[in-house]
């Protein structure tokens, strides 16, 4: 099944929805306007059930096929939230809210899933139930976890779940995916180092927290180079170094470090946490200081399950052609909270080409509306091929 012709007809409408979302970005769980529009459209399309407020501001639509003999229920998920970025695109539909921007393409994700929902509600050419999921707070708020914790999978009987993200640099009309661990776990470090402040001209009277913190930053890099198998993936990055004092002649009492840890397996994640904890505490002690570590296990590793990944590959190949689907694309050290949904149910996450242009999370980024027909066709084909009508 190639691109579905109906999406050529709907392309301008879906583009209009996408650009409206782009003009009116909302952050984290404050996706009230977006959620209201999504719910309104799902009701207008004729979805059998539309429920709001799942995971605070999430929206779910249920579409029954012409037949229900299979008893199968498939979930399709899109994210709705934007980023706290000042847009610099100069587009006619650029963000109207200073400091907020759809710099990751969630406006496109939401619009494409709405387009697929309209088509599926019109045709219902499948045997089972399609559940369309619109999630808030992907960008650091764990909205996927919030929806799962609210009983998303159980309430709607979802048996498998699928996600999709646009990918700059991948040509429009192409897809990329891989089985197993795909996106990294994204853990957060917050370290408070306490020493003894003193005059900078008399460092012997104090415990220099700047020196301690610098030693910790350097020693943490030994985890990657000396504790981890070179064939495994691990990133430890300290991204913030802030002292209590801004003076030229004061050794501060306190220093705060912040950072992130990225891993692609539970075993390396455990190893990293154990070694980070030991290095921070022991390095501080060696200099006569103390260190408090708040280690936040944030998003888990996003792991595609084998059978569902194989199915997603076949669907994408049917839509785009075998030559336009990479079934073994490289792993990504970025995080993705669809991981929480894949912990709850089997499923697969795929990348769709966004063409050339600025990367995601950049003030010049823009979702490519030419990707809409391929994205909508993939969503609809998952349902029609996953639950074929007899």
FENGINOR-V521998 format. One record per residue. N is the residue number from 0. RES is the residue in one letter. SS is DSSP state (alpha for helix, beta for strand, coil for the rest). PHI is phi in radians with two decimals (NA if undefined). OMEGA is omega in whole degrees, 0 to 359 (none if undefined). Layout:
N;RES;SS;PHI;OMEGA  N;RES;SS;PHI;OMEGA
This chain:
0;X;coil;NA;178  1;X;coil;-1.36;176  2;X;coil;-0.95;181  3;X;coil;-1.43;186  4;X;coil;-1.00;183  5;X;alpha;-0.99;183  6;X;alpha;-1.34;170  7;X;alpha;-1.17;178  8;X;alpha;-1.23;183  9;X;alpha;-1.54;189  10;X;alpha;-0.94;183  11;X;alpha;-1.16;178  12;X;alpha;-1.12;182  13;X;alpha;-1.13;176  14;X;alpha;-1.07;179  15;X;alpha;-1.10;177  16;X;alpha;-1.06;183  17;X;alpha;-1.03;183  18;X;alpha;-1.25;174  19;X;alpha;-1.15;176  20;X;alpha;-1.06;181  21;X;alpha;-1.11;179  22;X;alpha;-1.16;188  23;X;coil;-2.21;184  24;X;coil;-1.26;178  25;X;coil;-2.34;186  26;X;beta;-1.75;170  27;X;coil;0.87;181  28;X;coil;-1.57;181  29;X;coil;-1.51;182  30;X;coil;-1.65;187  31;X;alpha;-1.19;181  32;X;alpha;-1.11;180  33;X;alpha;-1.04;181  34;X;alpha;-1.08;179  35;X;alpha;-1.11;179  36;X;alpha;-1.13;179  37;X;alpha;-1.03;181  38;X;alpha;-1.08;180  39;X;alpha;-1.08;180  40;X;alpha;-1.19;180  41;X;alpha;-1.05;177  42;X;alpha;-1.15;180  43;X;alpha;-1.14;178  44;X;alpha;-1.21;181  45;X;coil;1.68;176  46;X;coil;-1.00;183  47;X;coil;-1.21;176  48;X;beta;-2.48;172  49;X;beta;-2.30;181  50;X;beta;-2.21;179  51;X;beta;-1.94;174  52;X;beta;1.38;176  53;X;beta;-1.53;189  54;X;coil;1.15;178  55;X;coil;1.33;182  56;X;coil;-2.23;177  57;X;beta;-1.34;180  58;X;beta;-2.25;179  59;X;beta;-2.27;174  60;X;beta;-2.08;180  61;X;beta;-2.03;180  62;X;beta;-2.21;178  63;X;beta;-1.51;176  64;X;coil;-1.31;178  65;X;coil;-1.06;178  66;X;beta;-2.17;179  67;X;coil;-2.21;186  68;X;coil;-1.22;184  69;X;coil;-1.24;185  70;X;coil;1.22;185  71;X;coil;-1.56;179  72;X;beta;-2.29;180  73;X;beta;-2.05;179  74;X;beta;-1.85;175  75;X;beta;-2.14;186  76;X;beta;-2.09;171  77;X;beta;-2.24;178  78;X;beta;-1.76;189  79;X;coil;-2.02;192  80;X;coil;-1.53;180  81;X;beta;-1.84;183  82;X;beta;-2.17;176  83;X;coil;-1.42;183  84;X;coil;-2.26;176  85;X;coil;-1.47;184  86;X;coil;-1.21;180  87;X;coil;-2.23;185  88;X;coil;-1.32;184  89;X;coil;1.22;181  90;X;coil;-1.20;177  91;X;coil;-1.11;178  92;X;coil;-1.91;179  93;X;coil;-1.07;181  94;X;coil;-0.92;176  95;X;coil;-1.63;181  96;X;coil;-2.03;183  97;X;coil;-1.03;177  98;X;coil;1.50;176  99;X;coil;-2.27;184  100;X;beta;-2.73;170  101;X;coil;-1.39;184  102;X;coil;-1.70;179  103;X;coil;-2.21;176  104;X;coil;1.50;178  105;X;alpha;-1.16;173  106;X;alpha;-1.07;177  107;X;alpha;-1.20;179  108;X;alpha;-1.06;181  109;X;alpha;-1.11;182  110;X;alpha;-1.13;181  111;X;alpha;-1.14;179  112;X;alpha;-1.22;173  113;X;alpha;-1.08;178  114;X;alpha;-1.06;178  115;X;alpha;-1.12;179  116;X;alpha;-1.10;179  117;X;alpha;-1.07;180  118;X;alpha;-1.07;182  119;X;alpha;-1.13;178  120;X;alpha;-1.23;178  121;X;alpha;-1.28;190  122;X;alpha;-1.64;181  123;X;coil;0.88;183  124;X;coil;-1.51;179  125;X;beta;-2.74;184  126;X;beta;-2.00;182  127;X;coil;2.59;183  128;X;beta;-2.31;174  129;X;beta;-1.79;178  130;X;beta;-2.07;179  131;X;beta;-1.71;190  132;X;beta;-2.08;179  133;X;beta;-2.02;192  134;X;beta;-1.88;172  135;X;coil;-1.51;162  136;X;coil;0.97;172  137;X;coil;-1.32;186  138;X;coil;-1.40;174  139;X;coil;1.66;183  140;X;coil;-1.78;179  141;X;coil;0.98;178  142;X;alpha;-1.10;176  143;X;alpha;-1.10;177  144;X;alpha;-1.12;181  145;X;alpha;-1.06;179  146;X;alpha;-1.21;177  147;X;alpha;-1.11;180  148;X;alpha;-1.12;177  149;X;coil;-1.40;176  150;X;coil;1.56;183  151;X;alpha;-0.90;186  152;X;alpha;-1.17;183  153;X;alpha;-1.26;185  154;X;alpha;-1.05;184  155;X;alpha;-1.80;176  156;X;coil;1.13;184  157;X;coil;-1.18;182  158;X;coil;-1.79;176  159;X;beta;-2.62;189  160;X;beta;-2.46;185  161;X;beta;-2.28;178  162;X;beta;-2.29;181  163;X;beta;-2.63;178  164;X;beta;-2.44;174  165;X;beta;-1.19;185  166;X;beta;-2.43;176  167;X;coil;-1.03;183  168;X;coil;1.68;174  169;X;coil;-1.54;185  170;X;coil;-1.02;176  171;X;coil;-1.03;181  172;X;coil;1.62;178  173;X;coil;-1.92;179  174;X;beta;-2.27;177  175;X;beta;-2.53;186  176;X;coil;-2.79;172  177;X;coil;-2.67;175  178;X;coil;-1.36;175  179;X;beta;1.42;182  180;X;beta;-1.07;186  181;X;beta;-2.08;177  182;X;beta;-1.89;189  183;X;coil;-1.41;165  184;X;beta;-1.20;184  185;X;beta;-2.18;180  186;X;beta;-1.65;186  187;X;beta;-2.08;178  188;X;beta;-1.96;171  189;X;beta;-2.35;189  190;X;beta;-2.09;175  191;X;beta;-1.97;181  192;X;beta;-1.86;182  193;X;beta;-2.07;176  194;X;coil;-2.22;177  195;X;beta;-2.41;181  196;X;coil;-1.21;179  197;X;beta;-2.88;176  198;X;beta;-1.23;183  199;X;alpha;-1.11;178  200;X;alpha;-1.39;181  201;X;alpha;-2.28;185  202;X;alpha;-1.10;179  203;X;alpha;-1.16;179  204;X;alpha;-1.47;184  205;X;coil;-2.30;172  206;X;beta;-2.13;191  207;X;coil;-1.35;182  208;X;alpha;-1.21;177  209;X;alpha;-1.15;176  210;X;alpha;-1.13;180  211;X;alpha;-1.07;181  212;X;alpha;-1.09;179  213;X;alpha;-1.11;178  214;X;alpha;-1.13;178  215;X;alpha;-1.10;179  216;X;alpha;-1.00;181  217;X;alpha;-1.18;184  218;X;alpha;-1.17;180  219;X;alpha;-1.09;181  220;X;alpha;-1.21;178  221;X;alpha;-1.23;179  222;X;alpha;-1.11;180  223;X;alpha;-1.22;188  224;X;alpha;-1.44;188  225;X;alpha;-2.24;181  226;X;alpha;-1.93;186  227;X;coil;-1.94;174  228;X;coil;-0.93;182  229;X;coil;-1.02;179  230;X;coil;-1.52;177  231;X;coil;-1.67;181  232;X;coil;-1.84;177  233;X;beta;-2.68;174  234;X;beta;-2.20;173  235;X;beta;-2.15;183  236;X;beta;-2.23;170  237;X;beta;-1.57;189  238;X;beta;-1.96;180  239;X;beta;-2.51;180  240;X;beta;-2.35;187  241;X;beta;-2.27;178  242;X;beta;-1.68;180  243;X;coil;-1.17;184  244;X;coil;-1.87;175  245;X;coil;-1.92;184  246;X;coil;-1.44;179  247;X;coil;-1.36;191  248;X;coil;-2.12;180  249;X;beta;-2.21;169  250;X;beta;-1.52;190  251;X;coil;-1.33;177  252;X;coil;-1.28;185  253;X;beta;-2.26;170  254;X;beta;-2.36;177  255;X;beta;-2.06;175  256;X;beta;-1.99;173  257;X;beta;-2.32;180  258;X;beta;-3.00;182  259;X;beta;-2.41;178  260;X;beta;-2.20;181  261;X;beta;-2.10;180  262;X;beta;-2.44;182  263;X;coil;-2.12;175  264;X;coil;-2.61;178  265;X;alpha;-1.03;183  266;X;alpha;-1.16;179  267;X;alpha;-1.21;177  268;X;alpha;-1.09;178  269;X;alpha;-1.13;179  270;X;alpha;-1.02;182  271;X;alpha;-1.06;181  272;X;alpha;-1.11;180  273;X;alpha;-1.08;183  274;X;alpha;-1.24;178  275;X;alpha;-1.06;179  276;X;alpha;-1.05;182  277;X;alpha;-1.15;182  278;X;alpha;-1.12;181  279;X;alpha;-1.11;183  280;X;alpha;-1.17;185  281;X;alpha;-1.31;176  282;X;alpha;-1.12;178  283;X;alpha;-1.04;181  284;X;alpha;-1.10;181  285;X;alpha;-1.09;179  286;X;coil;-1.73;180  287;X;coil;1.46;178  288;X;coil;-1.91;173  289;X;beta;-2.19;179  290;X;beta;-2.42;175  291;X;beta;-1.93;182  292;X;beta;-1.97;169  293;X;beta;-1.82;182  294;X;beta;-1.80;185  295;X;beta;-1.77;174  296;X;beta;-1.33;189  297;X;beta;-1.52;179  298;X;beta;-1.40;178  299;X;coil;-1.36;173  300;X;coil;-1.06;176  301;X;beta;-1.57;188  302;X;beta;-2.07;173  303;X;beta;-1.29;178  304;X;coil;-1.53;194  305;X;alpha;-1.08;184  306;X;alpha;-1.09;181  307;X;alpha;-1.23;176  308;X;alpha;-1.17;178  309;X;alpha;-1.04;179  310;X;alpha;-1.14;180  311;X;alpha;-1.06;178  312;X;alpha;-1.08;181  313;X;alpha;-1.09;179  314;X;alpha;-1.10;180  315;X;alpha;-1.07;178  316;X;alpha;-1.13;178  317;X;alpha;-1.14;181  318;X;alpha;-1.34;191  319;X;alpha;-1.91;187  320;X;coil;1.69;185  321;X;alpha;-1.00;183  322;X;alpha;-1.23;182  323;X;alpha;-1.82;178  324;X;beta;-2.24;176  325;X;beta;-1.63;183  326;X;coil;-1.50;182  327;X;coil;-2.44;181  328;X;coil;-1.19;182  329;X;coil;-1.05;175  330;X;coil;-1.15;184  331;X;beta;-2.09;180  332;X;coil;-1.50;170  333;X;coil;-1.29;181  334;X;coil;-1.80;181  335;X;coil;-2.72;187  336;X;coil;-1.43;166  337;X;alpha;-1.05;176  338;X;alpha;-0.94;180  339;X;alpha;-1.13;179  340;X;alpha;-1.23;178  341;X;alpha;-1.32;170  342;X;alpha;-1.29;183  343;X;alpha;-1.50;183  344;X;coil;-2.56;173  345;X;beta;-1.15;181  346;X;beta;2.98;184  347;X;beta;-2.67;181  348;X;beta;-2.11;185  349;X;beta;-2.19;175  350;X;beta;-1.81;178  351;X;beta;-2.07;185  352;X;beta;-1.10;176  353;X;coil;-1.96;179  354;X;coil;1.34;180  355;X;coil;-1.36;181  356;X;coil;2.44;182  357;X;coil;-1.07;179  358;X;coil;-1.32;177  359;X;coil;-1.07;180  360;X;coil;1.18;178  361;X;coil;-2.06;183  362;X;coil;-1.15;177  363;X;coil;-1.79;181  364;X;coil;-1.14;172  365;X;coil;-2.62;175  366;X;coil;-1.14;182  367;X;coil;-1.58;183  368;X;alpha;-1.14;177  369;X;alpha;-1.21;178  370;X;alpha;-1.41;187  371;X;alpha;-1.03;182  372;X;alpha;-1.03;180  373;X;alpha;-1.17;180  374;X;alpha;-1.13;179  375;X;alpha;-1.12;180  376;X;alpha;-1.12;177  377;X;alpha;-1.09;180  378;X;alpha;-1.01;183  379;X;alpha;-1.12;181  380;X;alpha;-1.22;173  381;X;alpha;-0.94;182  382;X;alpha;-1.25;184  383;X;alpha;-1.19;178  384;X;alpha;-1.53;178  385;X;alpha;-1.37;180  386;X;coil;-2.37;187  387;X;beta;-1.12;176  388;X;coil;-1.31;181  389;X;coil;-1.42;none
